[in-house]
């Protein structure tokens, strides 16, 4: 058995550690998708887990996935609400020569990420939880502390705005493909 800071036996510490280990990759994915380049997803997850750890006695750690996901979403949104100190550039640790198909795929991914980053936070969060995490409307509503109809509205409007933002890029790519065929 593990002991807490006061030296008392605390069975929740082991359950908490197991939960963090089991869910950490998924939580990082959620944080990265919500905050984009505005911060470190590792820091977001760490802060969310520290907050949960401080209050670990309050929770049932046998099924912690929803609780942990909600904590990461809340911490991500808290970070997004803070004033921005500066914009970190795109992930370019080192440039390497890549095949043309991979370059096009990477450019498409970057365009989609930039468009998602421009969405209002509630649209972006709902889209990430729906499209990347495959959560149900009810799970998204719980994680975002909203109603199911509100989540559906955010998803609809977020998808519509995303399509509008990417329309020019998609049409430009279509023209490039048609020009290569001729």
C-alpha positions as CSV (number, residue, x, y, z in Angstrom):
1,X,0.0,0.0,0.0
2,X,1.1,3.5,-0.7
3,X,1.1,6.3,1.8
4,X,0.1,9.9,1.5
5,X,2.1,12.9,2.5
6,X,1.2,12.4,6.1
7,X,2.4,8.8,6.1
8,X,-1.1,7.3,6.2
9,X,-2.1,4.3,4.0
10,X,-3.9,5.6,0.9
11,X,-5.2,3.0,-1.5
12,X,-6.3,5.6,-4.0
13,X,-2.8,6.5,-4.9
14,X,-2.2,3.2,-6.7
15,X,-5.5,3.4,-8.5
16,X,-4.7,6.9,-9.5
17,X,-1.3,6.0,-10.9
18,X,-2.8,3.1,-12.8
19,X,-5.5,5.3,-14.3
20,X,-2.9,7.9,-15.4
21,X,-0.7,5.3,-17.0
22,X,-3.7,3.7,-18.8
23,X,-5.1,7.0,-20.1
24,X,-2.1,9.3,-20.6
25,X,-1.7,8.8,-24.4
26,X,-5.3,9.6,-25.1
27,X,-5.3,12.6,-22.7
28,X,-2.2,14.0,-24.5
29,X,-4.0,13.6,-27.8
30,X,-7.0,15.5,-26.5
31,X,-4.9,18.3,-25.1
32,X,-2.8,18.6,-28.3
33,X,-5.9,18.7,-30.5
34,X,-7.6,21.4,-28.3
35,X,-4.7,23.7,-27.6
36,X,-2.8,23.3,-30.9
37,X,0.4,25.3,-30.8
38,X,-0.7,27.6,-28.0
39,X,1.0,25.6,-25.3
40,X,2.5,22.3,-24.2
41,X,-0.1,19.4,-24.2
42,X,2.2,17.6,-21.7
43,X,1.9,20.6,-19.3
44,X,-1.9,20.7,-19.7
45,X,-2.2,17.0,-18.9
46,X,0.2,17.2,-16.0
47,X,-1.7,20.2,-14.5
48,X,-5.0,18.4,-14.9
49,X,-3.7,15.3,-13.2
50,X,-2.2,17.3,-10.4
51,X,-5.6,18.9,-9.8
52,X,-7.2,15.5,-9.7
53,X,-4.5,14.1,-7.5
54,X,-5.0,16.8,-4.9
55,X,-8.7,15.8,-4.7
56,X,-8.3,12.0,-5.4
57,X,-10.3,11.0,-2.3
58,X,-13.4,12.5,-3.9
59,X,-13.4,10.2,-6.9
60,X,-14.0,6.6,-7.9
61,X,-10.8,5.5,-9.7
62,X,-12.2,2.2,-11.0
63,X,-13.7,4.0,-14.1
64,X,-11.7,7.2,-14.4
65,X,-11.7,7.8,-18.2
66,X,-14.5,10.4,-18.3
67,X,-13.3,12.2,-15.2
68,X,-9.7,12.5,-16.6
69,X,-10.9,13.5,-20.0
70,X,-13.1,16.2,-18.5
71,X,-10.2,17.5,-16.4
72,X,-7.9,17.7,-19.5
73,X,-10.6,19.5,-21.5
74,X,-11.2,22.0,-18.7
75,X,-7.5,22.6,-18.2
76,X,-7.1,23.1,-22.0
77,X,-9.9,25.6,-22.1
78,X,-8.4,27.4,-19.1
79,X,-5.1,27.7,-21.0
80,X,-6.9,29.0,-24.1
81,X,-8.6,31.7,-22.1
82,X,-5.3,33.1,-20.8
83,X,-3.8,36.0,-22.8
84,X,-1.2,34.7,-25.3
85,X,2.4,35.7,-24.7
86,X,3.5,34.7,-28.2
87,X,2.8,32.3,-30.9
88,X,5.0,29.2,-31.2
89,X,5.8,28.2,-34.7
90,X,4.8,25.0,-36.4
91,X,6.5,21.8,-35.6
92,X,9.6,21.8,-37.8
93,X,12.3,20.2,-35.7
94,X,14.4,19.7,-38.8
95,X,13.7,19.8,-42.5
96,X,14.2,16.7,-44.5
97,X,13.7,15.7,-48.1
98,X,10.4,14.0,-48.4
99,X,8.5,12.5,-51.4
100,X,6.0,14.8,-53.1
101,X,3.0,12.8,-51.9
102,X,4.1,13.1,-48.3
103,X,4.7,16.8,-48.7
104,X,1.1,17.3,-50.0
105,X,-0.3,15.2,-47.2
106,X,1.7,17.2,-44.6
107,X,0.6,20.5,-46.1
108,X,-3.1,19.3,-46.0
109,X,-2.7,18.3,-42.4
110,X,-1.1,21.7,-41.5
111,X,-4.0,23.5,-43.4
112,X,-6.6,21.6,-41.4
113,X,-4.8,22.1,-38.1
114,X,-4.5,25.9,-38.8
115,X,-8.2,26.0,-39.7
116,X,-9.2,24.1,-36.5
117,X,-7.0,26.4,-34.5
118,X,-8.9,29.4,-35.8
119,X,-12.3,28.0,-34.6
120,X,-13.8,29.4,-31.4
121,X,-12.8,27.2,-28.5
122,X,-16.2,25.6,-27.9
123,X,-16.5,24.6,-31.6
124,X,-12.9,23.3,-31.7
125,X,-13.3,21.3,-28.4
126,X,-16.6,19.7,-29.6
127,X,-15.1,18.8,-33.0
128,X,-11.9,17.3,-31.4
129,X,-13.9,15.2,-28.9
130,X,-16.3,14.0,-31.7
131,X,-14.0,13.5,-34.6
132,X,-10.7,12.5,-33.0
133,X,-11.9,10.9,-29.8
134,X,-15.2,9.4,-31.2
135,X,-17.2,10.4,-28.2
136,X,-20.9,10.4,-28.2
137,X,-22.9,13.6,-27.9
138,X,-23.7,12.8,-24.3
139,X,-20.1,12.3,-23.5
140,X,-19.1,15.5,-25.2
141,X,-21.9,17.3,-23.3
142,X,-20.7,15.9,-20.0
143,X,-17.0,16.8,-20.8
144,X,-17.9,20.4,-21.8
145,X,-20.6,20.8,-19.2
146,X,-23.2,21.7,-21.9
147,X,-26.5,20.2,-23.1
148,X,-26.7,17.7,-26.0
149,X,-28.5,20.2,-28.3
150,X,-25.8,22.8,-27.6
151,X,-23.1,20.2,-28.5
152,X,-24.9,19.4,-31.8
153,X,-25.2,23.1,-32.6
154,X,-21.4,23.6,-31.9
155,X,-20.5,20.6,-34.1
156,X,-22.7,21.7,-36.9
157,X,-21.4,25.3,-36.9
158,X,-17.8,24.2,-36.3
159,X,-18.0,21.9,-39.3
160,X,-19.6,24.5,-41.5
161,X,-16.9,27.1,-40.5
162,X,-14.1,24.6,-41.1
163,X,-15.5,23.8,-44.5
164,X,-15.7,27.5,-45.4
165,X,-12.1,28.1,-44.2
166,X,-10.8,25.1,-46.2
167,X,-12.9,25.7,-49.3
168,X,-10.2,27.8,-51.1
169,X,-7.5,25.4,-50.2
170,X,-9.5,22.4,-51.4
171,X,-10.3,24.1,-54.7
172,X,-6.7,25.1,-55.2
173,X,-5.5,21.6,-54.7
174,X,-8.2,20.3,-57.1
175,X,-6.9,22.7,-59.7
176,X,-3.3,21.6,-59.2
177,X,-4.3,17.9,-59.7
178,X,-6.2,18.8,-62.8
179,X,-3.3,20.8,-64.2
180,X,-0.9,17.9,-63.6
181,X,-3.2,15.6,-65.6
182,X,-3.1,17.8,-68.7
